[in-house]
Amino acid sequence: MSSKLLTGVRVLDLTNVLAGPFAGYQLALLGADVIKVETPDTGDLARQLGADTALNQRGMGTSFLAQNAGKRSLSLNLKSEGGKAIFRRLVASADVVLENFRPGVMDRLGLGYDALREVRDDLIYCAISGFGQSGPLASAPAYDQIIQGRSGVMSVTGDAHSAPLRVGYPVCDTIGGITAAFAIASALVRRQRDGVGGFIDVSMLDSAIVTMGWIVSNQLIAGRSPIPMGNDNFTASPSGTFRTKEGLLNIAANKQEQFETLCRLLGAPELVSDPRFAEREARKLNRAALTEAIEAHLAAHDAQWWETRLNDAGVPAGQVLDISQALAQPQVSHRELTMTLPINDPERDSITVTRSGFQVDGAPQSVEHGPPTLGQHSDEILLDAGFTMDEIALWHKNGTI
């Protein structure tokens, strides 16, 4: 049985930078044929972004490499009449169109959902934008930083001294991409059942707020505004980050029995009967004093030693790692979370990138090749669509592709 859940699905991916390309990458990992439609000469802006300047200059920046493996690239000028005609031909054989332009851009090009539905009436069209296709902010520009601020994410990140604080990676872009991939997969199921396509409107703002369910429900239902608590878990104590002899350790002793086991392992059984810590709500009110007492005992050993000892006893604990350490974990290797792929680049033969965060039938999801160079598959895609080499040569000459 094939583990490729989306084999046979074709996606026209017109997206740039992160949210859209990340959505397209998730679909490619699941086996979809994702055709990345890029502007001639420049392509996806992410081709110029990343920590390796040389790769940026070659249009293969690490930011681009991170979420475009397995896709095919077609360079196409959608502002030209020839480019529009080519795109409409491709839509006829596509299942999904994915774009993350500002609302209205595709309509002005004559390539919006209503226009493309005339080409294929069961088309699934997914538009990702900062604020959605309607509402007072619909036309406002939006990047991850803007959405982090407007969603409230920054207000609850950091502590009383550092908040509001930006999450250390483009979390709202990524959430928007995952939301889009989930919605597209769901729409494909409906189309198989009912034979209809649809228009999917993904708002990064909506997507980010939805993920803060507990915090939002405290506001909406309990009328309690959240406060930034840094590395502490607002639902329980002791649940947060603690200093050890060497290294930081996350402990989540959220249950009473876990707290009692923790105190026993620390050699501090008196904490269990201390009225400041005896019950869950009391521990939350006296969090600072409890943290001080726990860290005094944790100072006897390093984080790795405590992690093993606590986990073996059923108390959830884990070291705080940097990115290099996180990727080097045996657990990550066991799950085959990264894969090495061939790449068409004059300076290197391959790159290593991450897969999806799940397996199917015990197998990690993968693609066969690395991210494409700009327009790498243009001729191949157009020939498959029924165009002739003479037509393709003319389009190369006049800048249509």
C-alpha positions, 0 to 999 in steps of 0.5 A, a space after each residue: 500500500 502506498 503511503 502517498 496520500 495525495 498521489 495524482 493530485 496536481 497543485 498550481 502553487 503561485 505563492 511566495 516566501 513562507 505561509 503559501 510555500 509551506 502549505 505547498 510543501 506539505 502537499 508535495 510531501 504527501 505525493 501531490 505534483 506541486 508546480 511552483 509558478 514563479 515570476 521570470 527573472 526574480 522568482 520567489 523572494 525567499 530565493 534571496 533570503 537565508 544565512 548563506 549569502 552565496 546561495 542567496 546570490 544564486 537564487 537558492 537561499 536557505 529560506 527557499 530551500 526549507 519549503 520547496 523540495 519536491 516541487 517543479 518550477 515554471 517561470 511564467 509572466 502572469 501579467 502577459 496575455 500569453 502567460 494568462 493563456 498558459 496558466 488557464 491551460 494548466 488549470 484545466 488539468 489541475 486540482 488546486 490553485 494556491 496563492 498568497 497575493 493580497 486580496 483582489 490581485 488575482 481578480 485584477 489579472 483575470 485569474 481569480 476563482 470565478 474566472 478559473 472556475 469557468 476553466 474547471 468547475 470543480 477547482 479547489 482554490 485556496 487564497 492565503 492572506 494576512 487578514 482574509 478576503 473580507 473585513 476592514 483589514 483585508 487589503 492591509 499588508 501583513 507579514 508574520 511580525 504584524 500578525 504576531 502583534 495583532 493576534 495577541 501572540 506577542 502579548 503573552 510571549 516573554 515575561 513581565 519584563 520582556 513582553 510583548 515579545 516576538 516568537 523566535 520563528 515565523 510562527 504565524 506564517 507557519 500556522 497559516 501554511 498548515 491551516 491551508 494544507 489542512 483545508 485543501 486536503 479536506 476540500 479534496 475529500 469533499 470533492 471526491 464525495 460530492 464532485 464540487 470544488 470550492 474557494 478556501 479563504 485562509 486568514 493568518 490572523 484567524 489561524 493564529 488566534 485559533 491556536 491560542 484556544 486556552 488563552 482565548 477561552 480564559 478571556 471569552 468565557 472566564 473574563 480573565 486576561 492572560 499575562 505573560 509568564 515567560 517560561 512558566 506554565 500558567 495552568 500549573 506549578 511546578 510547571 516551567 523551566 528550572 536551573 540545574 547544576 548545568 543546563 536548563 530543565 523543563 519540568 511539568 509536574 502538573 498532577 498532584 502525584 507527579 508533584 509528590 514524586 518530584 519532591 521525593 526525588 529531590 530529597 525534599 518531602 517537606 515541600 508536600 506538606 508545606 501549606 504554601 505548596 500542598 494544593 494545586 492552586 496554592 502552588 500557583 499562588 506561591 510559584 516563585 517560592 516553590 521554584 526557588 526551593 526546587 532549584 536549590 535541590 536541582 543544583 546537585 546535578 545537571 539537566 541531563 541527569 535530572 531528565 533521566 531520573 524524573 522521567 523514569 519515575 513518571 515526572 515529565 521533564 526535558 532538557 532545554 536544547 538549542 537548534 543544533 542539539 534538537 536536531 542531533 537527538 536520537 529521537 529525531 534520527 529515529 523518526 527520520 525527520 530530516 532527509 538529504 536530497 539532490 539539488 541542482 546547484 553548481 556548488 553543492 550536490 545535496 541539501 538536508 531538509 525536514 519532512 512533515 511532522 507525521 508518518 503514514 503507515 509507519 513511513 515518513 513522508 518524502 519527496 524525490 528531489 530538492 527545490 528547483 532552480 527558477 524555471 527548471 521544469 518550464 519546458 517539461 511542464 508546458 510540453 506535458 500540457 500539449 504546447 509545442 517546442 516552437 511555441 515554447 521557444 517563442 515564449 522564452 524569447 519574448 519573456 512570457 516564460 
